[in-house]
Amino acid sequence: MTVDELIRVSGGFGRFQKELLTVCCGCYGAGAMVPMQAVFLLPLCREEFGLSLVEEGLISSAFFFGYMPGLYGFGWLGDHLGRRAHLKWSCLLLNAAGTFTFIAPNYQFVVLMRCLAGAGAAGITVGSFIFLTEWVPAEMRATMKGALSIAWSTASILLALVAWILGPILHYSWRSLICTNLWGILTFFAVCARCQESVRFAVVSGRHDEAMDLVRKAAVRNGLSPTCLAGCCAAPVSKSVSVSCWNLMHPAVAKSTFLVALTFFVAVFGYYGIAFDSHLAEGADLYNTALIGALLEMPVYILVVPLADGFGRRYACAASLGMLSFALAAAWIGQRGLGGDMSGALAYSATLCGRCAAASASTLVYVIAAEQFPSACRSVGIGFCSSMGRVGAMVAPLVLTSSESAVLWCALMAGLSAGACLMLSETKGKELQDAIEMPLRPKDGKK
């Protein structure tokens, strides 16, 4: 039996998967809190250490300096040592670095801890989604990503509320934010206690007896008897290549690698470019701005699930990128006053629509990546493509402010990326591929 068939026989989306979803949402939320801590950390940390603007900016940048190597490092770890090890060690690093940040004796130690926290956050966001994806039926994958995204926004809202409530009580001490790491610490113990290895990783690694044992444990936690799997066995996977980072350049995977990386770059570029340039909450205080930014995206994460399941992954993502393209063009028209008396309203509406479209595309591309890459290189594949998204996030503010026509070029790039997304194979409702195998070609003279 294939892994998907084993998951269905063992209860499909049952109690075990719901527990795993809860733990992974906790991990995703912890990964959201740590980068958002800088919003409240910087103004207060500046006063204690007497930081310059450059030093203050380095605290924010240090997180992303660690984020990119974290994507590659934990991606390699997940494909070699397993999904559980990927999630456990990234969660440990995130919480350790996040906690030590708030007991730092000097500025240099804060920068170092923020860098390590970035590496942990990279591993925890990718690892939790892959772990969850490989344990649920095909029809639930998009729903899982939507749930994780809602957990991300919820954690951002809670962080802002905690900082707003505790600020006056603790005299606005930046070290008081250490309490926000309690979420992540509890999540780490939950990972150790409730998460077991991915059955797909066990199958790809050739450990078929272990894979069946994992499925039996899942069946028992789903309220079924282990005898429901009597006579079942995991189908062997022929590994045409060994587990390696170079698998991404394999002829069977290279096309998906390029197209998914391009989609990641454009989606994240558009999201952060609009977020940095929109001033949607201009005039609001620090905490209101963080709350509004998270609340705007909540409906998108709910609606993206029926879109992906109804129209397919690539069509939904292409439509989101197309909407982003039109929104950027409309925003440019409004900002230049070419819309007459309605220019201001046009720019504001287009910016809001563009942010929602970019959030939708950046959510869908994770689902696409998980379903395009085989289990043999899924962690490192998503890690590499997600790193291209981080590059987009870093260059977005620079590009969009470089010239007046930059927004139009970005709109064109989003439109081209929508077309590229349509070149991917549709994976809605299909079983996840485990091995890297070249498709069979007909012999000469035969169809």
C-alpha positions as CSV (number, residue, x, y, z in Angstrom):
1,M,0.0,0.0,0.0
2,T,1.1,3.6,-0.6
3,V,1.6,5.9,2.3
4,D,-1.5,7.8,1.4
5,E,-3.5,4.6,1.5
6,L,-2.0,3.7,4.9
7,I,-2.9,7.1,6.3
8,R,-6.5,6.6,5.2
9,V,-6.8,3.1,6.6
10,S,-5.3,4.3,10.0
11,G,-8.1,6.8,10.4
12,G,-7.5,9.6,7.9
13,F,-7.7,12.9,9.7
14,G,-8.4,11.7,13.2
15,R,-7.4,12.5,16.8
16,F,-3.7,11.9,16.1
17,Q,-3.7,14.4,13.2
18,K,-5.6,16.9,15.2
19,E,-3.1,16.7,18.0
20,L,-0.3,17.1,15.5
21,L,-2.1,20.1,14.0
22,T,-2.3,21.7,17.5
23,V,1.4,21.2,18.1
24,C,2.4,22.5,14.7
25,C,0.2,25.5,15.1
26,G,2.0,26.2,18.3
27,C,5.3,25.9,16.6
28,Y,4.2,28.2,13.8
29,G,2.9,30.7,16.3
30,A,6.3,30.6,18.2
31,G,8.0,31.3,14.9
32,A,5.8,34.3,14.4
33,M,6.3,35.8,17.8
34,V,10.1,36.0,17.7
35,P,10.5,38.1,14.6
36,M,7.7,40.4,15.7
37,Q,9.4,40.9,19.1
38,A,11.7,43.4,17.3
39,V,8.8,45.8,16.8
40,F,8.6,46.3,20.5
41,L,12.2,45.5,21.4
42,L,14.0,48.2,19.4
43,P,12.5,51.4,20.9
44,L,13.1,50.2,24.4
45,C,16.5,48.5,23.8
46,R,17.7,51.8,22.2
47,E,17.4,53.6,25.5
48,E,19.3,51.1,27.6
49,F,22.3,50.5,25.3
50,G,22.3,54.0,23.7
51,L,22.1,52.6,20.1
52,S,22.6,54.5,16.9
53,L,20.2,54.1,14.0
54,V,22.7,51.7,12.3
55,E,23.0,49.6,15.4
56,E,19.3,49.5,15.9
57,G,18.8,48.4,12.3
58,L,21.3,45.6,12.7
59,I,19.2,44.0,15.4
60,S,16.4,43.7,12.9
61,S,18.7,42.6,10.1
62,A,20.5,40.0,12.2
63,F,17.3,37.9,12.4
64,F,17.2,37.6,8.6
65,F,21.0,37.0,8.4
66,G,20.3,33.8,10.4
67,Y,17.1,33.0,8.6
68,M,18.6,32.1,5.2
69,P,21.3,29.7,6.5
70,G,18.6,28.2,8.8
71,L,16.5,27.3,5.8
72,Y,19.3,25.4,4.2
73,G,20.7,23.9,7.3
74,F,17.4,22.6,8.8
75,G,16.3,21.6,5.3
76,W,19.3,19.3,5.0
77,L,18.7,18.1,8.6
78,G,15.1,17.2,7.8
79,D,16.0,15.2,4.7
80,H,18.8,13.3,6.5
81,L,17.8,12.8,10.1
82,G,14.0,13.1,9.9
83,R,11.1,15.5,10.2
84,R,10.9,15.1,14.0
85,A,14.6,16.0,14.5
86,H,14.1,19.0,12.1
87,L,11.2,20.3,14.2
88,K,12.6,19.5,17.6
89,W,16.1,21.1,17.1
90,S,14.8,24.2,15.3
91,C,12.2,24.7,18.1
92,L,15.0,24.3,20.7
93,L,17.3,26.8,19.0
94,L,14.4,29.3,18.5
95,N,13.4,29.2,22.2
96,A,16.9,29.2,23.6
97,A,18.0,32.1,21.4
98,G,14.8,34.0,22.0
99,T,15.1,33.6,25.8
100,F,18.7,34.6,26.0
101,T,18.0,37.7,24.0
102,F,16.2,39.2,26.9
103,I,18.9,38.5,29.5
104,A,21.7,39.8,27.2
105,P,24.4,41.7,29.0
106,N,25.3,43.9,26.0
107,Y,24.3,44.9,22.5
108,Q,26.6,42.4,20.7
109,F,25.0,39.5,22.5
110,V,21.5,40.7,21.5
111,V,22.6,40.7,17.8
112,L,24.1,37.2,18.1
113,M,20.9,35.8,19.7
114,R,18.7,37.5,17.1
115,C,20.7,35.8,14.4
116,L,20.4,32.4,16.0
117,A,16.7,33.0,16.6
118,G,16.3,33.7,12.8
119,A,17.9,30.3,12.0
120,G,15.5,28.6,14.4
121,A,12.4,30.4,13.1
122,A,13.4,29.3,9.5
123,G,13.5,25.7,10.6
124,I,10.4,25.8,12.6
125,T,8.1,27.4,10.0
126,V,9.2,25.0,7.2
127,G,9.5,21.9,9.4
128,S,6.1,22.2,11.0
129,F,4.3,22.5,7.7
130,I,6.2,19.5,6.1
131,F,5.6,17.4,9.2
132,L,1.9,18.1,9.1
133,T,1.6,17.7,5.3
134,E,3.1,14.2,5.4
135,W,0.7,12.9,8.0
136,V,-2.7,14.1,6.6
137,P,-4.8,13.0,3.6
138,A,-4.4,14.8,0.3
139,E,-7.7,16.8,0.6
140,M,-6.5,18.3,3.9
141,R,-3.2,19.8,2.8
142,A,-4.4,23.2,1.8
143,T,-6.5,23.4,5.0
144,M,-3.4,22.7,7.1
145,K,-1.5,25.6,5.6
146,G,-4.5,27.9,6.1
147,A,-4.6,26.8,9.8
148,L,-0.9,27.4,10.2
149,S,-1.2,30.9,8.7
150,I,-4.1,31.7,11.0
151,A,-1.9,30.6,13.9
152,W,0.8,32.9,12.7
153,S,-1.5,35.9,12.7
154,T,-3.1,34.9,16.0
155,A,0.4,34.8,17.6
156,S,1.2,38.2,16.2
157,I,-2.0,39.6,17.7
158,L,-1.4,38.0,21.1
159,L,2.2,39.4,21.1
160,A,0.9,42.9,20.5
161,L,-1.7,42.5,23.2
162,V,0.7,41.2,25.8
163,A,3.2,44.0,25.1
164,W,0.4,46.6,25.3
165,I,-0.9,45.1,28.6
166,L,2.4,44.5,30.3
167,G,4.1,47.6,29.1
168,P,2.7,50.0,31.7
169,I,2.8,47.4,34.4
170,L,6.5,46.6,33.9
171,H,7.5,50.2,33.2
172,Y,8.1,49.4,29.5
173,S,11.2,47.3,30.2
174,W,12.2,45.4,27.0
175,R,13.4,42.5,29.2
176,S,9.8,41.9,30.3
177,L,9.1,40.5,26.9
178,I,10.8,37.3,27.9
179,C,7.4,36.1,29.0
180,T,6.3,35.8,25.4
181,N,8.8,32.9,25.0
182,L,6.6,30.8,27.3
183,W,4.5,29.8,24.3
184,G,7.5,28.4,22.4
185,I,8.9,26.6,25.4
186,L,5.7,24.8,26.0
187,T,5.6,23.9,22.3
188,F,9.0,22.4,22.4
189,F,8.0,20.0,25.2
190,A,4.8,19.2,23.2
191,V,6.9,18.3,20.2
192,C,9.1,16.0,22.3
193,A,6.1,14.3,24.0
194,R,3.5,14.0,21.2
195,C,5.2,14.0,17.8
196,Q,6.5,10.8,16.2
197,E,8.5,10.5,13.0
198,S,7.0,11.1,9.6
199,V,5.9,7.8,8.1
200,R,7.0,9.1,4.7
201,F,10.5,9.7,5.9
202,A,10.7,6.2,7.3
203,V,9.5,4.7,4.0
204,V,11.9,6.8,1.9
205,S,14.7,5.8,4.2
206,G,13.9,2.1,3.7
207,R,12.8,1.5,7.3
208,H,9.5,-0.2,6.4
209,D,9.0,-2.0,9.7
210,E,9.3,1.3,11.5
211,A,6.9,2.9,9.1
212,M,4.3,0.3,9.8
213,D,4.8,0.7,13.5
214,L,4.3,4.5,13.2
215,V,1.1,3.9,11.3
216,R,-0.2,1.4,13.9
217,K,0.5,4.0,16.7
218,A,-1.4,6.6,14.7
219,A,-4.4,4.2,14.2
220,V,-4.5,3.5,18.0
221,R,-4.5,7.3,18.8
222,N,-7.3,7.7,16.2
223,G,-9.4,5.2,18.2
224,L,-8.9,2.2,15.9
225,S,-7.6,-1.3,16.6
226,P,-4.1,-2.2,15.4
227,T,-5.7,-5.1,13.6
228,C,-7.2,-2.7,11.1
229,L,-3.8,-2.8,9.5
230,A,-3.5,-6.6,9.5
231,G,-2.0,-7.8,6.2
232,C,-1.0,-4.2,5.2
233,C,2.6,-3.2,4.4
234,A,4.2,-0.1,3.0
235,A,5.0,-0.3,-0.7
236,P,8.8,-0.2,-1.2
237,V,10.1,3.0,-2.7
238,S,12.8,2.7,-5.4
239,K,15.3,5.4,-4.8
240,S,16.8,6.3,-8.1
241,V,19.1,8.8,-6.3
242,S,20.4,9.2,-2.8
243,V,19.1,11.9,-0.4
244,S,21.1,15.0,-1.3
245,C,20.8,18.8,-1.8
246,W,21.8,18.3,-5.4
247,N,18.5,16.5,-5.9
248,L,17.0,19.9,-6.7
249,M,19.0,19.9,-9.9
250,H,17.9,16.4,-10.9
251,P,16.2,16.5,-14.4
252,A,13.0,15.2,-12.8
253,V,12.9,18.1,-10.2
254,A,14.8,21.0,-11.8
255,K,11.7,22.5,-13.6
256,S,9.7,22.5,-10.3
257,T,12.7,24.0,-8.4
258,F,13.0,26.9,-10.8
259,L,9.2,27.7,-11.1
260,V,8.5,27.3,-7.4
261,A,11.5,29.4,-6.5
262,L,10.3,32.1,-8.9
263,T,6.8,32.1,-7.4
264,F,8.2,32.3,-3.9
265,F,10.4,35.3,-4.9
266,V,7.5,37.2,-6.5
267,A,4.9,36.5,-3.9
268,V,7.1,37.4,-0.9
269,F,8.5,40.4,-2.8
270,G,5.0,41.7,-3.4
271,Y,3.9,41.1,0.2
272,Y,6.8,42.9,1.8
273,G,7.0,45.6,-0.8
274,I,3.4,46.5,-0.3
275,A,3.6,46.2,3.5
276,F,6.6,48.6,3.6
277,D,5.1,51.1,1.2
278,S,1.4,51.1,2.0
279,H,1.1,52.9,5.3
280,L,-2.3,51.3,5.8
281,A,-2.4,52.2,9.4
282,E,-0.7,55.6,9.2
283,G,-1.2,57.7,12.3
284,A,-1.8,54.6,14.6
285,D,0.4,53.9,17.5
286,L,2.9,51.0,17.6
287,Y,0.5,48.4,19.0
288,N,-2.4,49.3,16.8
289,T,-0.3,49.1,13.7
290,A,0.8,45.5,14.5
291,L,-2.8,44.5,15.3
292,I,-4.2,46.0,12.1
293,G,-1.6,44.4,9.9
294,A,-2.4,40.9,11.3
295,L,-6.2,41.3,11.2
296,L,-6.1,42.3,7.6
297,E,-4.7,38.9,6.6
298,M,-7.0,36.7,8.6
299,P,-9.8,36.5,6.1
300,V,-7.3,35.7,3.3
301,Y,-6.0,32.6,5.1
302,I,-9.6,31.4,5.5
303,L,-10.6,31.9,1.9
304,V,-7.4,30.5,0.4
305,V,-8.4,26.9,1.4
306,P,-11.6,26.6,-0.7
307,L,-9.8,28.4,-3.6
308,A,-7.0,25.9,-3.6
309,D,-9.3,22.9,-3.2
310,G,-11.9,24.1,-5.6
311,F,-9.9,25.5,-8.5
312,G,-6.6,23.7,-8.0
313,R,-3.3,24.9,-6.6
314,R,-1.7,26.4,-9.7
315,Y,-4.9,28.2,-10.9
316,A,-5.5,29.7,-7.4
317,C,-1.9,30.8,-7.1
318,A,-1.8,32.2,-10.6
319,A,-5.0,34.1,-10.0
320,S,-3.5,35.6,-6.8
321,L,-0.4,36.7,-8.7
322,G,-2.5,38.1,-11.5
323,M,-4.5,40.1,-8.9
324,L,-1.2,41.3,-7.4
325,S,-0.1,42.5,-10.8
326,F,-3.3,44.5,-11.5
327,A,-3.2,45.9,-7.9
328,L,0.4,47.2,-8.3
329,A,-0.5,48.8,-11.6
330,A,-3.6,50.4,-10.2
331,A,-1.7,51.6,-7.1
332,W,0.9,53.2,-9.4
333,I,-1.9,55.0,-11.3
334,G,-3.5,56.3,-8.1
335,Q,-0.2,57.4,-6.5
336,R,0.7,59.4,-9.6
337,G,-2.7,61.2,-9.5
338,L,-3.7,59.8,-12.9
339,G,-7.1,58.7,-11.5
340,G,-8.4,62.2,-11.1
341,D,-10.4,62.9,-7.9
342,M,-10.4,59.2,-7.2
343,S,-6.7,58.8,-7.2
344,G,-6.4,58.6,-3.4
345,A,-9.1,56.0,-3.0
346,L,-7.8,54.0,-6.0
347,A,-4.3,53.9,-4.5
348,Y,-5.6,52.9,-1.0
349,S,-8.0,50.2,-2.4
350,A,-5.3,48.8,-4.8
351,T,-2.8,48.6,-2.0
352,L,-5.2,46.7,0.2
353,C,-6.1,44.3,-2.6
354,G,-2.5,43.8,-3.4
355,R,-1.6,43.0,0.1
356,C,-4.3,40.4,0.3
357,A,-3.3,38.9,-3.1
358,A,0.3,38.7,-2.0
359,A,-0.6,37.0,1.3
360,S,-2.8,34.5,-0.7
361,A,0.0,33.7,-3.1
362,S,2.7,33.4,-0.4
363,T,0.4,30.9,1.4
364,L,-0.5,28.9,-1.7
365,V,3.1,28.5,-2.9
366,Y,3.9,26.6,0.3
367,V,1.3,24.1,-0.5
368,I,2.5,23.9,-4.1
369,A,6.1,23.4,-3.0
370,A,5.2,20.6,-0.5
371,E,3.3,18.7,-3.3
372,Q,5.8,19.3,-6.1
373,F,8.9,18.1,-4.3
374,P,9.3,14.3,-3.5
375,S,9.9,13.2,0.1
376,A,13.5,12.6,-0.7
377,C,14.2,16.3,-1.0
378,R,11.1,18.0,0.3
379,S,12.7,19.8,3.3
380,V,15.7,21.1,1.4
381,G,13.5,22.0,-1.6
382,I,11.0,24.1,0.4
383,G,14.0,25.5,2.3
384,F,15.8,26.6,-0.9
385,C,12.6,28.1,-2.5
386,S,11.7,29.8,0.7
387,S,15.1,31.4,0.8
388,M,14.4,32.9,-2.6
389,G,11.4,34.5,-1.0
390,R,13.6,36.0,1.7
391,V,15.7,37.5,-1.0
392,G,12.6,39.0,-2.4
393,A,11.7,40.4,1.0
394,M,15.1,42.0,1.4
395,V,15.2,43.7,-2.0
396,A,11.6,44.7,-2.2
397,P,11.9,48.1,-0.3
398,L,15.0,49.0,-2.3
399,V,13.5,48.2,-5.7
400,L,10.1,49.8,-5.2
401,T,11.7,53.1,-4.1
402,S,14.5,53.1,-6.8
403,S,12.4,54.9,-9.5
404,E,8.9,56.0,-10.3
405,S,8.5,53.2,-12.9
406,A,9.7,50.4,-10.5
407,V,6.1,49.5,-9.4
408,L,5.1,48.9,-13.0
409,W,8.1,46.6,-13.6
410,C,7.1,44.7,-10.5
411,A,3.5,44.5,-11.8
412,L,4.9,43.0,-15.0
413,M,7.0,40.5,-13.0
414,A,4.0,39.4,-11.1
415,G,2.0,38.8,-14.3
416,L,4.9,36.8,-15.8
417,S,5.1,34.8,-12.6
418,A,1.4,34.0,-12.8
419,G,2.0,32.5,-16.3
420,A,5.0,30.5,-14.9
421,C,2.9,29.1,-12.2
422,L,0.5,27.6,-14.7
423,M,3.4,25.6,-16.1
424,L,3.5,23.5,-13.0
425,S,1.7,20.2,-12.9
426,E,-1.5,20.2,-10.9
427,T,-1.3,18.3,-7.6
428,K,-4.7,18.8,-6.1
429,G,-6.0,15.6,-4.5
430,K,-2.9,13.6,-5.8
431,E,-0.7,11.4,-3.6
432,L,2.6,12.9,-2.6
433,Q,5.6,11.6,-4.5
434,D,8.2,9.9,-2.4
435,A,11.1,9.0,-4.7
436,I,12.8,11.0,-7.4
437,E,12.1,9.2,-10.7
438,M,12.2,10.3,-14.3
439,P,8.9,9.9,-16.1
440,L,8.7,7.1,-18.5
441,R,8.9,8.1,-22.2
442,P,7.5,6.1,-25.1
443,K,10.0,4.3,-27.3
444,D,10.6,5.5,-30.8
445,G,7.7,4.7,-33.1
446,K,5.3,4.0,-30.2
447,K,2.8,6.2,-28.6
